[in-house]
């Protein structure tokens, strides 16, 4: 699946659609999907969490992980089929930051991918230009 065709991307784009966040979020998602190749883990969880995990930065950068839960709740109200993954999505979003302790395998993978995403060549080049 093209990650930019998912309903979570459309939701994200409507909220922020920022180029640097597009690079970072896309990189995190791709890292997650790469790590779960040949497993039975649900990739769509990472796509949703990937687009939503930093949305809270438009409200409060320091507590963006908490603010991002508001966007998750809004997204889940619009797309009720994904409510079955609320626990995993919340874990990915709340615990992606350094020093946090994810409770699920999804959260653990997501936390690692968020850090790997900071080393992505496109992201590094974007940050150098700032």
Phi, psi and omega in degrees: 000137174287120185295341179268008173253354182288151179299331179293324177294317179299319176298311180301314182298322178293329182275318186222307178055030184279135184302314182293324177289329175299315179298308184296308183299316179299320179295317179298314180299312181298323178296316178300311183297325176294321181290335184259009176305136179067031172236175175260016178289149184274107182297331182297332176300317181290327178295314180294309181299322181299316180285333185263341192297333181249007180302328180299345179297337178286347178255310185204107184300316184297317182252032186299330180296323178286315179298328180296335176297328176298318178292322176300313180300317178297316179299316182292330175292325178282330185231075188298337180299336183271356180300336180299341182253015184308313183302311181294318180296315179298319180297316179300313185288312184290330190245024181279345184281155177302137178090349179277162183238091178301145183261343183242162175298324178299316179295322179294314179297317182297319180299316178296315182298324178298322178285318177299323180301333179288346180260358180300136184303316179297320179293315180299316179296321178297315181296326178295327182284341182289000000 
